[in-house]
Amino acid sequence: IGMRTREEDFVSRLFVASTHAYIMIFSDRGRVYWLKVHAIPDVGPDGRGKAIANLISMEPGERIAAMIATKEFDPDKLVVMGTRRGVVKKTALAAFSNPRAGGIIAMRVEEDDAVMEVQLSDGAGEIFIGTRSGKAIRFRESDVRSLGRTTYGVRGIALREDDTVVAMEVL
C-alpha cells in the first residue's frame, strides 16, 4: 500500500522528486505556486496525506490543474500549457525561477476558459490535443512560438461551440 484513499479519491499521477526539488502547482486560472518537497508533511503508507490546497495560499475559487516537479530551472526546458478552449502556450522554464508565496501569473486565461494541462518539454517534441467530441490534432512543438509569462497563448485547435479539450500531451 502506497497510500490510503477515500471512496471518492483516486491516485492520478505519481512522480519522483528529491527533497530539494520544487513542485510547481498550476491553477486553472493560470497562476503557478511553488512548494518545496521538504515542506510536504511526512505520512506513513496507511496515512491519507494532506490536501495540497492547504499547503499553499491559492486565491478563492482556484482549483489545481496540474503539477510538475523540477530541481533546476533549466533555460533549455520549456513549460507547455493547454486550456479547455484549445489555447496552447509555451514558456521557458527559467521564467518561473523566482518563487513567490502568493504565486505568479503563468498564463493569462479568458473568463470562460481554464488551464487543464501543463507539461515539461525540451522543445523538440510534438503536441497532441483531443476534444470531447472526438476531434484531435497533432503538431510539432516548434510550430508554437515561445511566449512570456503574462501572455495568453495561441490557438492549438479550433473548436465548435459545444466542444472542449479533454486532453493534451507533449509527445
N, C-alpha and C positions, 0 to 999 in steps of 0.2 A: 504494500500500500504506500503510495507516494503522498496522498492527500485525501482527507475525508471531504465529501461534498454533501450538500443538502439535496433534497429531491429535485429542486428546480435548477441546481447548479450543474455545470459540467466543465471539464478542462478543455479549452480550445487551442491553446498554444503553450508550448514549453520551450524555454531557451536557457542556455547555459551562460553564466556571466560570473566574473570574479568579483570579489568584494570591493575592488577599486573601480569597477565599471559604473557607468551611468545607465539608468533605464530612462529612456525618453518616452514620455507619455503624451500622446497626441489626442486632443479632444475633437469632438465632432464640429466644434465652432472654429477650428483652425488654429488653436493655441497649442503650444508644447510646454510641458512641465518636466523637470528633471528630478530624479530620485537616485541617490547613491545606493548601491546594492547593500552596503553595510548598514544602512539606515532601516532596512526592512527587518521587522522583528523575527527572530528565530522561532519556529514552531516545529514540533515533532511530527512524524508521519501520521499520527492519529489526530492532529490538530486541524482546525478549519482555516487558520490564517486570518488575515485582516484585510478588509477592503482597501484597495489602492486609493480610492477616492478619499479615504480617511487619513492617508499619509501625505497628501499634497493639498494645496489650497486652490481648488478649482472654483470657478465662478458659478453662481447658482444657475441651474438648467443645463450645464455642460455634462456631456457623457464621454467616457473613454472610447475612442475609435480604434486606436492601435498603439502598440508599444514596440520599441526596438531597444536592444542593448548595445552599447558601444563603450569601449575602453578609451579610445582615442578619437578625436575629431579630425580624421584624416582628410586633407584637402582633395584627395583623389576619389573619395567616396561621395556618393550623391544620395539624397533622400527623395524618393518618388512618392507623391501623394495623389490620391484619386478621390473624387466626390461622387455622390449619388446621382448627380445630374450630368456626369460624364466629363468633368473638368479634370485635367491632369497637370501636375506641376512637378518640376524637377529643380532642386536647390542643392548647392554644395553643403555637405555635412559640416564643414568648417564654419558656416554661417550660424550654426547653433552652439558654438563653443563657449558662449558666455552665459551660464545658467543664472536664472533669477528665481527667487522663491515664488513669485506670483506668475511665473511663466511668461512667454513672449509669443508674438504672432508668428506662426509658421506659414500660414496661407490665409489670404482673405477669402471669405466664403459668403455667397449671397444668402439672403434670409431664408429662401425656400430650399437651400442646399445644405449638405453636411459632408464632412470628411468621413470616408468609410474605410480607407486602407492606406497604410504607409509602409514602405519597404526601403531597405538599403540597397544600393546598386553600385556597380563600377562604371556604369555609363555605356557599356558595350552590349548590353542585352536587348531583349525585346519586351514590349508591354502588351499584355493580354487583358482585354476588358470584356466582361459578359454582362448581359442585361436580363431582367426578369422575364421578358417576352421571348428570349432565345437568341437575340442578336449578339454578335461577337465581333471583335476586331483585334488584330494583332499587327503591331507596327514596331519598327526599330526605335529604340530609346533615343537614338541620335536625332530623330525627327522632331523631338521636343527640345526646344532650347532651354538652357538653364536660366532660371529667374531668381530674383532676390526674394527675401523672406516675406515682405509685406505686399506681394502682388497676388493676383487672382489665379493665374494659370491659363492654360489653353484648352480648347475643346479636344477631347480624346475620342469621343464618339457622339454622333448626332442621335438624339432620342426622340421618339414620339411623345405626345403629351402625357400618356398614361404609363410610360415605361420608366424604369430606374435601373441604375447599375447595381448589380449584386455582388460582383467580384472583380478584383484587379490583381494581377500577378506580374511580377518582373521575372521574366524567364532568362 
